[in-house]
Amino acid sequence: MITIQSRMHVDGIGGTEIFNFLIDPSDREYQRWWPGTHLELHALERRPNHVGDVIYMDEFIGKYRMKMKGVVTEAVAGKKIVWEPKIGIRLPVRLILELEDDATGVRITHTIRAGFEGPGRILDPLFRIYLSREFEQAMDEHARIEFPKLRDLLRGSAR
């Protein structure tokens, strides 16, 4: 199992605001969040309570371009969203966003978890081709930059 995780605190915003923005995405707002880096984020299919929604995402993570269709497998309002990439089939990869409000803002845990259960674990090293240490560093930097930018966008002080 490969786990790439970033933890940060962002003052002046709550988990509900972040959740609402990401669970009902539009390309226009996504591009405003981080122009030139965030390219597309929109729903392809919608389901009640969002579990089963299919989204399309296209963004740069440092020098890496990440395009994916993802299925929402868990949606807890203001607290958590889990997406599972889908390339024809659903992959044993999870993108997990956990949000915990406190008195000054929100604690964010952004996790990418990739790996098979059981005997399929023997294939897990193949994920390191894309989820390299260099990608891991780029992802951490990306997450630490993007969430304060989202606060600024939602609070009307986007630069």
Buried (B, 14 or more C-beta within 10 A) or exposed (E): EBEBBBEBEBEBBBBBBBBEBBBEBEBEBBBBBBEEBBBBBBBEEEEEEBEEBBBBBBBBBBEBEBEBBBBBBBBBBBBBBBBBBBEEEEBBBBBBBBBEBEEEBBBBBBBBBBBBEEEEEEEBEEBEEEBBEEBBEBBBEBBBEBBBBBBBBBEEEBE
